[in-house]
């Protein structure tokens, strides 16, 4: 999952980016509205963490741009403003959630997962498909009751697929979930990770829909 963090406090931005990257997220940081618009013009984001007090304006000025995007990213407002009126203004502008500084990054991710569940219609963080049990909260997966060990990139890819298990994810969206601006990716790297996941989860666990993308599917546990 690729996240855009719009935060002008460099120390805070670096700390949150480090936490997100350690949790297998791809994150780009922008310190202003202008920088955020530049990022949005060239990459797809599943979520945007948006500070309100930015050097070139109010963060909510970005909301019309975000809500016009086809991928409709989750937007969580992060701000030191703790007035109820500010929260109402942020939510009315189209934000999915609102978190007041100082905040714990673990709570930030919990709120992200909660919004994802609301959007997918799944009240639980546990995704069950055939013999696969994927716990999006714990960051773990079991196949026929046995734990499956995944690399950070493999989990990053599976988390995106499992976040919307019946959705067809385009190749471009999955590549954006795996690599940031500073990462180098070969033309076949996505297929390599898809192949690795199939070996661990079952060949039928990820469907390829030619010309469209990939979708998570139930695995019967009998495939290698």
N, C-alpha and C positions, 0 to 999 in steps of 0.2 A: 504494500500500500504506500502510495506516495503522498506526502503531506507538505503543504506550504505553511510555514510559520512566519507570520507577519508581526515582527516585534523589533522595536528600535533600541531596546536595552541590550547591548552586545553581550554582556555577561550572562544575563538571563537567557538570551537566545542561544548562546553556545551551550549552556547547561541543558536546556530542553532538547536541543538537537542531539547532544551526546546521549541523553536518555532514550530518545526515540530510536536512534541508530542502534543502540545496544538492545533494543526490543524488536529488531528486525524490520524497522520502517525505513523507507527512503524519505529524506526530508530536505527541502530547500528552504533557506532563510532569506527573508526580505526585510530590510529595515525602514522601508517607506512605502507609500502608496504607489509611487512610480516604479519602484523595484518589483513590487508585487504584480503590477499590471504587466511588466515585462516577462515575469515568470509564467503568468497565466496565458500569455500569448503563444508560448512555445511548448508547454507541457500540460498534461492532464493530471488533475489532483483528485484524490478520493475525499480529502478533507482539507480545510483551511482553518488554522488557529489564528484568530485575528485580534490584535491589540487595537484599542480605540484611539489612544493618544499617540499619533505619529507626527514626525517633523513636518510633513507636507499636507496635513489635514486629518480629519476624523476617519477612523477605519471604516465606519459604516458607509462612507462614500463608495467603498468597493462592493457593497452588497448588490446593486443593480447589475454590475458586471458579472458577479458570481452567479446570480440567479438566471442570467441569460445563457450560461454555459450548458451545453448539451449533456455533460456528465453530471451536472447538478451536485457539486461537492457538498459534503457535510461542513457546516460552518459553526465553529464554537468561538464565541467572543471571550477574549481574555483581557481583563482590565482592572485597574486599581479603583475605578469608580464603583462605589458600592451602594449608590442610591437606587431605590426601587424604580424611580423614573428612568434611570439609565438602563436598567435591565429590561423594562417594558419597551423602551425605544429600540434596543437591540433586537429583541424578539419580534417586535412588530416590523422591523426592517427586513426580517427573513432569516435571522440566525436560528440555528437548531437548538443551541444551548448557550449558557452564559456562566463563566467561572470567574470569580473575583480573586485578584492577587492579594496576598501570596497564596499559591495553591500547590498541592502536591502533584507531581507529574503522573503518579499512579492513578489519582482521581481523574485527571484529564483523560487518560486512556480508558478508564471505566466509563466516563461519560461518552466518549467516542463509540465504544462498543454498544452502549445503551441506545444511542441514536441509530446505529446500524441495525440493531434488532427491531426497533420501531419501524424503520423503513422496509425491512425484509418481512415484517409480520411474524417474526420468530421471537417469542418471549424469552427464550432460553439462549444462553451462550453455547450450549451443546448442540452440535449439528450431527445428526445420525443419518447415514446413507448406507444401507446394506449392513455390512460388517464393520463399517468405519464409524468411529466415534471421535469427532473433532471438537475439542474444547477451546473455543476462541479466547476465553478468559485466562485459562491456565497455559495456553500455548502448547497444547499437547494433542497427540492423536494416537488412537488405538485401532488395531486391525484384528478383528475376531478376538478381542479382549487382550491382545498383546501390544505393549507399547512399541511405537515406531519412532526411531531416531531420525530426525531431520536436521539438515544444515540450516543455517540462518536464512539463506536465499530460498531453500526449498520451503521452509515454513512461511516466508514472506509471500511466496507464490500461492501456497495452499490457503493461507489466510484470506487472500483476495477472492479466490474461487469459492471458499466456504462461506464467506460473508454474504454472498448472494448465490446460493448453490444451484438455483434453477435458471440463472441468468447466463446468457452467452457473453463471454468476455472477449473483446477484440484483442488481437495480437499487440496492437499499439498500447492499449490500456494496461495489459500485463507487463509489457516492457517498461512502461512508466512506473509500475509498481515495484520494479526490481532495480532500476538504475536512476541515479541523479545526474546532474549536469557534469559532475567531475568524474563519473565512472565511465570506463570504457567497456563497451559491449559488442561482441561479434554478432554477425547477422544470424547465426543459428543458436545463440545462447538460450533463448527461450525454449526452443525445442529440446535442448539438452536437459534443462531442468524439468520440463514436462516428462521426458523419458525417464529421468531419475525417480520422479514421483510415482509414475506408473509401475516401476519395478518394486517400489516399496509398498504401494497401496493396492496394486492390482492393475492389470492392463486396462480393464474396463472402467477404472476409477475416473478417468478424464476423457471426455469425448472430444474429438476433433470435428468441427462442422466446417467443411471446406468453404473458404471464402467469407466465413463469418467469425470464427474464433474457437474458443474452448469452453467447455462446461463440465462441472463436476457431476459425477454419476454414481449410482450405487454399485458397489463391488461385492461379489459373492464370496470373496476370500479364497477361491480355488485357483485363481490365476497367479502366475509368476510375473 
